[in-house]
Amino acid sequence: MRTALLLGLLAPLAAAPETLDVHVESGTKITKTFTSALLLELDDFSLEVNGEAQDEAAAPEVTIEDNEEIVLVDEYVTVDDGRALELVRTFETLEDSSSQTVVGPDGEETVDASEGESELEGVSVRFAYDADEEEWAASFADEDEDLDEALLEDLDHDADYAYLLPPADEAEELEAGDSWELDAIVFDRISSPSGDLKIDSDDADEETNSEFQEQFRDNIDGSIEATLDRIEDGRAYISLEGEVETTIAMDQELPEGAPEDAEVSQELQFAFECEGELVWDLERGAAVSLEFGGSAALTIVNDQRVGEEFSVLITQEFAGTFESTATFE
């Protein structure tokens, strides 16, 4: 049972003059800082040869870490009827660091680390809503800037968390304790504020990264429940809770000299249990903060085959945590 219900905080949202939507004034600027962290550690390892489990050997200790910081400055150029119609977003900071640490049975440690950056850092992009086409269009705010138009692909205008709010026709009747269902895709949008920001390391394979992100989104399943816990001092406190999973199948290159009938495949299975809280400023019409995280599990299955005569199946199971935070100032 929700704390809000225990306290009897069943005040209708309609009692407040403000509404639960994006209604900032035209000309408003908001600095939005997003951070994310993922930590996974190898929990189990198994090996099968021709369908038979092999004796467990001493598995290495493997730790995977990824940390990201994104700072955006949004200027709301045009706002009408509770929604932004035009905004200019400056990508002030786009940074990512990732590492994989392996400690072998002999204690020897190897670390593979990389730093990611994006050509969008320092760039301003204009997002404008086309009412006729009912879609958003992105363009470089500085028309004289010589940049690749491909940088604009798959950018998301919504870095406001408006997609976490209840449908507009339900918001006015909402009371503390009321809930609404969110599609699992919001997990990806929380994890990737403003969409694909093209943050890559120098040695990254852009095509592989793009395929990974596309499958992560396309195969995501589950749901997240949002609940209005309470309204206090002009702010709405919305809790989030749910489970999300997705599967990614990646093609693997055969090593040089491999038999013609050899096949190598890799499947990654992600599972997340998540919870969090969105704080919304009803008067300003914008988010204040978001805290979102929980447990993360990753299973990697590598399948190697040569015709019907030989097969090797390696399964690695990782467990850990993830966290996403945001502050709007």
PyMOL commands that set and color helices and strands:
alter all, ss='L'
color gray80, all
select helices_A, chain A and resi 3-6+13-15+149-152+162-164+168-171+185-191+206-218
alter helices_A, ss='H'
color red, helices_A
select strands_A, chain A and resi 29-49+52-53+61-80+83-103+109-116+124-130+135-140+179-183+221-232+235-251+262-281+286-306+310-328
alter strands_A, ss='S'
color yellow, strands_A
deselect
rebuild
show_as cartoon
